[in-house]
Amino acid sequence: MDGDQSISTVTLQMLNSLIDTQTRLRDAAETRWASAREAMFNLARLIAADWLEQKQHEKGGLEAIRMEELSRVVYQRISEMHAVSIIPEVGLLQQATQRNQDLVHERDELLLRCEKFGQENLRLQTEIEQMQNENKRLSIQNEKLKNNPPTGEMPSNNLCVPSWFNAWAASAGFERQSFIIRLIGDTGIARRPEIVKAIANKFSIDSTSGAVSNVISRLKEMGFVTIEDTAGTGNGAPPQVLALDRLGETAYIFLAQKLPAENEYHSVRSAHSTDAHTMLVLKAATFLEAEGYEIISKGEINIPMSDGRISSPDILARKNGREIHVEVERDVNKGDSEARARKWQNAFDAGQGWLYVFCETEEVQKKLIQEINRALASESRLQRANTLMTNLEVIKAGKRHADGSIWVSQKHPVNQK
């Protein structure tokens, strides 16, 4: 790049991400090399235990033994076993010969693996050093340009695309695989059923066929995505959640020239009590967005109230300039009834008399109506309450309130027009 060109933050982040990826590959190569060396030592312990015992007491101990020396001793001992002067029985001789051949073959494979791992480690180390130097150069250049900004329009970034990306782009599965990475990176979507639905719609595939699952499984095998199980809800198999792994994030940056969106599940999971409740909150948010609501938060925002209390609605949404607080419920908690009553009273006060409730089934909705009515009976809240409720069953069935909204159950004060 020219000395008067500013380096964007995205470019630096892309380089840092690539450095992390290369470092991880280098560490993996070193681990494989150590495994091969340990395997060679295990072989030596079988046929050269006395030699290892002697070397252990010498300066540097076993760590000082070079692979070439270890290989030579193993080879010599195997040769000695092969040249034993006492001729055993034919059966034993055949077994010894086969064992000798197996040991020689194993030794050759270990040496070859050690050589490959060593070369790979050296290559990765060289690439990392080059990228670190480039990153340092760009950081220095960017700092200079901050102090002396150039005039005129800045050109687009030109980052060298790595060979693995070009090889992936030329592969047969690239179109579908890159679609999933773009989908996750663009939207932050994590729920596997929604991702499967999007793939099926995009490529006109049956969502229940193995083709969709194969694409997702292949992305996991290549290290582009992670797949995480969620705790069960009691209604069928619990859904899985997907997220971009470090390599997937890097691939997205090259595809979209920007950083990926925050993962919808991991960004809000800590704000909710269970995996199942988190998943229901995400479903509710999706339906609300389809109804034209802007989702401000999914439980991660705490709202202070005038009397010092804190309101933490499961969903805070806005439509036509008006904010609503939505409570998402999977069941009626029969444990601490007083705590449940305080929850609904707090939600009523925070929403200034308006309660919006999204639940899983029509049966749960009926039970919640009774619980809410009991909770709001104190301080005449019930007479002043505007309670709007809906559930997944009626939404999936296409039912609507008379006003056309998804809030199929509505209760308003008698004197409210």
GIFENKA-V68595 format. One line per field, one symbol per residue. ss: DSSP state (2 for helix, 1 for strand, 0 for the rest). phi: phi as a letter, one per 20 degrees, with the letter a starting at -180 (. if undefined). burial: # if it has 24 or more other ideal C-beta (glycine too) atoms within 12 Angstrom, else .. Layout:
# GIFENKA-V68595
ss->???
phi->???
burial->???
This chain:
# GIFENKA-V68595
ss->000000002222222222222222222222222222222222222220222222220000222200222222222222222200000002222222222222222222222222222222222222222222222222222222222000000000000000222222200002222222222222200012222222222220000002222222222220001111100000000001111102222222222200000000000022200022222222222222220001111000001100000110001111100111111110000000222222222222220001111110022222222222222002222222011111122222000000000000111000000
phi->.ffddfefffffffffffffffffffffffffffffffffffffffcbffffffffeegnmffefeffffffffffffffffdgfeeffgfffffffffffffffffffffffffffffffffffffffffffffffffffffffffcffdnfefffcdfeffffffffeffefgfffffffffffdngcfggffgfffgffdldffeffffffffffffgenecdccfdffdncmfffecdbfegffffffgffdlbffffffeffcgfecfcffffffffffffffffeneeeebcoedddfdfenfddcffcdccblmdecddedceaefefeffffffgfffffffelndddcdcecfffgfffgffffffeffllfffdeddccbbfffffenfcfgenefefdcccggeee
burial->.....###.##########.##..##..#..##..##.###.##..##..##..#.........#.#..##.###.##..#..................#..##.##..##.##..##.##..#..##..#..##..#..##..............#.#..#..#..#....##.##########.##########.###...........##.##.###.#######.#........##################..##..#######.##..##############..#.#.######..........#######.....##########.......##.#########.#########..##.###.##..##....##.#########.##.........#######......
